[in-house]
């Protein structure tokens, strides 16, 4: 890497010529080629230059060799089309896809370095971005998943749900239920602001909570919510089951899909469900991704909490109650958001625990 072939000696007038070339060059990638020569003449390592200019180390070496062999003309005319000095074969692209699906790469520069290490193929940052997009990858926030989630149980649940729909009568109702605990506080969102001067949103202590027990029918978009400062427990659920049946007083069968909270299995709850002719069905353990109402809670946080400050708990509770009372104004948004299009945990998704 640092042998005689990549040694750069620049007399003062030659250095001045290259520095002027950098100032006159509008395209950063071209200017960075000249910077490689200047940095090398200052004695910097290939690793340092690669990290500073977001290049591969092989690319740094090749640029220096081109300069030594053909001077500035060869350096500026070097073919970097598409951001790479070579293209990956189909087999190499498939290997890269497998690598990205099984390991976490937080930056495109890490991907660039892996490709170079594996096959000696050099990409600049722009080129590796284009390659990743072409392979069907995008930069997204990672998602936390319960470590004990069972992919097979989730698959079986989705199959069971599809079968249930086939046997339901037109007047039957199927709802997804859940409880959520909203803190009396604002949540900071994103907004345009002056650099170094973000907008400031007042905050409360967050110790007071207003709890919501709800059920939402995806087919009809009927819903029921009970808001209370009290804890959600089996007494509240028993009360809720009565309200749910009162909302549908006919003899239609009601199915309520809920998670495995302990009080959901209480004998008193089971007895009330039978009395109200409500079938309680349970999600697989550790499967919030199979409960669409979780998306509703996220929607509420976005619409009600982002950058919204309420100075008193009473005002917070009253406004939250009004929000749920007027939820039908978001009917179209919720119809597209709350669906049975589940994102299942893939088989073998678990990765080794960090040391």
C-alpha positions in Angstrom: 0.0 0.0 0.0 2.7 2.5 1.0 5.5 1.3 -1.3 7.6 3.4 -3.7 4.9 3.3 -6.4 2.6 5.4 -4.2 5.2 7.9 -2.9 4.4 11.5 -3.8 6.9 14.3 -3.8 5.5 17.8 -4.6 7.7 20.9 -5.1 6.1 24.1 -3.8 4.9 25.3 -7.2 3.4 21.9 -8.0 1.5 21.9 -4.7 0.2 25.4 -5.4 -1.0 24.2 -8.8 -2.9 21.3 -7.2 -4.4 23.5 -4.5 -5.7 25.9 -7.1 -7.2 22.9 -9.0 -9.2 21.9 -5.9 -10.5 25.5 -5.5 -11.6 25.7 -9.1 -13.2 22.2 -9.3 -16.9 22.3 -8.5 -17.5 18.6 -8.4 -16.5 17.2 -5.1 -15.6 13.7 -6.3 -13.1 15.2 -8.8 -11.7 17.6 -6.2 -11.2 14.7 -3.8 -9.0 12.9 -6.3 -6.6 15.9 -6.1 -6.9 16.0 -2.4 -5.6 12.4 -2.2 -2.4 13.6 -3.8 -2.0 16.6 -1.6 -2.7 14.5 1.6 -0.2 11.8 0.5 2.4 14.5 0.0 1.8 15.6 3.5 2.6 12.1 4.7 -0.9 10.9 5.7 -1.7 7.2 5.6 -4.0 5.5 3.1 -6.4 4.5 6.0 -6.6 8.1 7.2 -7.3 9.5 3.6 -9.9 6.8 3.0 -11.8 7.6 6.1 -11.5 11.4 5.6 -12.7 11.3 2.0 -15.0 8.3 2.4 -13.2 6.2 -0.2 -11.9 2.7 -0.3 -8.3 2.2 0.5 -7.7 0.5 -2.8 -9.2 3.5 -4.6 -6.7 5.8 -2.8 -3.8 3.6 -4.0 -5.1 3.5 -7.6 -5.5 7.3 -7.7 -2.0 7.8 -6.5 -0.6 5.4 -9.0 -2.5 7.1 -11.8 -1.0 10.5 -10.8 2.5 9.0 -10.7 2.0 7.5 -14.2 0.2 10.3 -16.0 0.1 13.3 -13.8 -2.9 15.6 -13.2 -4.4 14.8 -16.6 -4.6 11.1 -15.9 -5.9 11.7 -12.4 -8.8 13.9 -13.6 -9.7 11.7 -16.5 -9.7 8.4 -14.5 -12.8 6.4 -15.1 -14.9 6.4 -12.0 -18.3 6.0 -13.8 -21.0 4.7 -11.5 -18.8 5.1 -8.5 -16.8 1.9 -9.0 -13.6 0.7 -10.7 -15.3 -2.7 -11.4 -18.7 -4.2 -11.3 -19.9 -7.0 -9.1 -20.9 -10.2 -10.7 -24.4 -11.6 -10.2 -23.0 -14.1 -7.7 -21.2 -11.3 -5.8 -24.4 -9.2 -5.7 -26.3 -12.1 -4.2 -23.6 -12.7 -1.6 -23.8 -9.0 -0.7 -27.6 -9.3 -0.3 -27.1 -12.3 2.0 -24.5 -10.3 4.1 -26.8 -7.3 4.5 -29.8 -9.5 5.5 -27.9 -11.4 8.1 -25.7 -8.7 9.6 -26.2 -5.0 10.6 -24.2 -2.4 8.7 -24.9 1.0 10.2 -23.2 3.0 7.4 -22.7 2.7 3.7 -19.0 3.2 4.3 -19.0 -0.1 6.2 -20.6 -1.8 3.2 -18.1 -0.2 0.9 -15.2 -1.5 3.0 -16.7 -5.0 3.2 -17.1 -5.2 -0.6 -13.5 -4.0 -1.1 -12.2 -6.5 1.4 -14.1 -9.4 -0.1 -13.5 -8.9 -3.8 -11.1 -5.9 -4.2 -13.8 -3.9 -5.9 -13.7 -0.2 -5.1 -16.8 2.0 -4.8 -17.0 5.6 -3.8 -19.9 6.6 -1.4 -22.2 7.7 -4.2 -21.6 4.4 -6.1 -22.3 2.2 -3.1 -25.6 4.1 -2.4 -26.7 3.4 -6.0 -25.7 -0.2 -5.7 -27.7 -0.7 -2.5 -30.8 0.9 -4.0 -30.5 -1.2 -7.1 -30.3 -4.3 -4.9 -33.5 -3.3 -3.1 -32.1 -1.8 0.1 -32.9 1.5 1.8 -31.7 3.2 5.0 -34.2 2.6 7.7 -34.4 2.6 11.5 -33.9 -0.8 13.0 -36.9 -2.3 14.8 -36.9 -3.8 18.3 -38.5 -7.2 18.4 -39.3 -9.3 21.5 -36.4 -11.8 21.8 -38.8 -14.6 22.7 -41.2 -14.2 19.7 -41.9 -17.5 18.0 -42.0 -17.2 14.1 -43.9 -20.4 13.7 -46.6 -19.5 16.2 -47.1 -16.2 14.5 -47.5 -17.9 11.1 -50.0 -20.3 12.6 -52.0 -17.4 14.1 -52.3 -15.7 10.7 -53.5 -18.9 9.1 -56.1 -19.4 11.9 -57.3 -15.8 11.5 -57.8 -16.3 7.7 -59.8 -19.4 8.5 -61.9 -17.5 11.1 -62.9 -14.9 8.5 -64.2 -17.6 6.2 -66.5 -19.0 8.9 -67.8 -15.7 10.3 -71.3 -14.6 9.5 -72.0 -11.1 8.1 -73.4 -9.9 11.4 -70.4 -11.2 13.4 -67.8 -8.7 14.7 -64.1 -9.2 15.2 -62.1 -6.6 17.1 -58.5 -6.3 18.2 -58.2 -5.0 21.8 -55.4 -3.6 23.9 -54.6 -1.2 26.8 -52.2 1.7 26.6 -50.9 4.1 29.2 -50.4 7.6 27.9 -48.1 9.9 30.0 -49.0 13.5 30.7 -46.2 14.8 28.6 -45.3 16.1 25.1 -43.2 14.2 22.6 -40.6 16.0 20.6 -41.1 15.9 16.8 -39.1 17.1 13.8 -39.2 20.6 12.4 -37.1 23.1 10.4 -35.1 25.2 12.8 -31.9 27.3 12.7 -28.7 25.3 12.9 -27.8 24.8 16.6 -31.1 26.3 17.7 -33.8 23.6 17.9 -37.3 24.5 18.9 -38.0 24.0 22.6 -41.1 22.2 23.7 -42.1 22.5 27.4 -42.2 19.2 29.2 -44.1 17.8 32.2 -42.9 15.2 34.7 -44.6 12.4 32.9 -45.5 10.7 36.2 -49.3 11.1 35.7 -50.9 8.7 33.2 -54.3 8.5 31.5 -55.0 4.9 30.6 -57.1 3.7 27.6 -58.7 0.3 27.1 -59.9 -0.1 23.5 -61.2 -2.4 20.8 -61.2 -1.7 17.1 -62.9 -3.6 14.3 -60.9 -3.5 11.1 -63.8 -4.6 8.9 -66.4 -1.9 9.9 -64.1 0.5 11.7 -66.3 0.5 14.7 -64.5 1.2 18.0 -64.9 1.4 21.7 -62.6 3.1 24.2 -62.7 3.5 27.9 -60.4 6.3 29.3 -59.5 6.3 33.0 -56.8 7.5 35.3 -57.2 4.2 37.2 -55.2 1.1 36.5 -56.4 -1.3 33.8 -57.1 -4.6 35.5 -59.6 -7.4 35.3 -62.4 -5.2 36.9 -62.0 -2.7 34.1 -61.9 -5.4 31.5 -65.1 -7.0 32.8 -66.8 -3.5 32.6 -65.4 -3.1 29.1 -66.9 -6.5 27.9 -70.3 -5.4 29.0 -69.9 -2.1 27.1 -68.8 -4.0 24.0 -71.8 -6.3 24.0 -74.1 -3.3 24.6 -72.6 -1.7 21.5 -73.7 -4.8 19.6 -76.9 -6.0 21.3 -77.9 -8.5 18.6 -77.2 -12.2 18.9 -74.1 -11.8 16.6 -70.9 -13.4 17.7 -68.3 -11.1 19.0 -64.6 -12.1 18.7 -62.1 -10.0 20.7 -58.4 -10.7 20.1 -56.1 -9.6 22.9 -52.7 -10.3 24.2 -51.6 -12.5 27.1 -51.7 -10.1 30.0 -52.4 -12.1 33.1 -55.7 -10.5 33.9 -56.9 -11.4 30.4 -57.0 -15.0 31.6 -58.6 -14.4 34.9 -61.6 -16.7 35.7 -63.9 -13.7 36.4 -63.0 -12.3 33.0 -63.6 -15.6 31.3 -67.0 -15.9 33.0 -68.0 -12.4 32.0 -67.0 -13.1 28.4 -69.2 -16.2 28.3 -72.1 -14.3 29.8 -71.8 -11.6 27.2 -71.3 -14.1 24.4 -67.9 -12.8 23.5 -65.1 -15.2 22.4 -61.8 -14.1 23.8 -58.9 -15.1 21.4 -55.3 -14.6 22.3 -52.3 -13.5 20.3 -49.2 -15.6 20.3 -46.8 -14.6 23.2 -44.6 -11.6 22.5 -46.4 -10.6 19.3 -47.4 -6.9 19.3 -46.7 -6.9 15.5 -49.9 -9.0 15.1 -52.2 -6.5 16.9 -53.2 -3.7 14.5 -54.4 -1.5 17.4 -50.8 -1.0 18.3 -50.6 1.1 15.1 -53.5 3.2 16.4 -51.6 4.0 19.6 -48.7 5.1 17.4 -51.0 7.2 15.4 -52.4 8.9 18.5 -48.9 9.7 19.7 -48.2 11.3 16.4 -51.4 13.4 16.1 -52.0 14.2 19.8 -48.6 14.3 21.5 -46.0 15.5 19.0 -44.8 19.0 20.0 -48.1 19.5 22.0 -47.8 20.8 25.6 -50.7 20.7 28.1 -49.9 22.5 31.3 -52.4 20.6 33.5 -53.3 17.0 33.9 -57.0 17.9 33.8 -56.6 19.7 30.4 -54.5 16.7 29.1 -57.2 14.2 30.1 -60.1 16.3 28.7 -58.3 16.9 25.3 -57.3 13.2 25.0 -61.0 12.2 25.6 -62.1 14.7 22.9 -59.5 13.2 20.5 -60.9 9.7 20.9 -64.5 11.0 20.8 -63.7 12.5 17.4 -61.6 9.7 16.1 -63.9 9.1 13.1 -62.5 12.3 11.5 -59.5 10.1 10.8 -61.5 7.3 9.4 -59.7 7.2 6.0 -56.3 7.4 7.5 -57.1 4.6 9.9 -58.7 2.4 7.2 -55.4 2.3 5.4 -53.3 2.0 8.5 -55.2 -0.6 10.5 -55.2 -3.7 8.3 -54.4 -7.3 8.6 -51.2 -6.8 6.6 -48.9 -8.2 9.2 -45.2 -8.1 9.2 -44.2 -11.5 10.5 -41.0 -12.4 12.3 -39.0 -14.4 9.7 -37.7 -17.8 10.5 -34.2 -17.7 12.1 -34.3 -14.0 12.6 -32.6 -14.2 16.0 -29.0 -13.0 16.0 -26.3 -13.9 18.5 -26.3 -11.9 21.6 -23.6 -9.2 21.8 -20.6 -10.0 24.0 
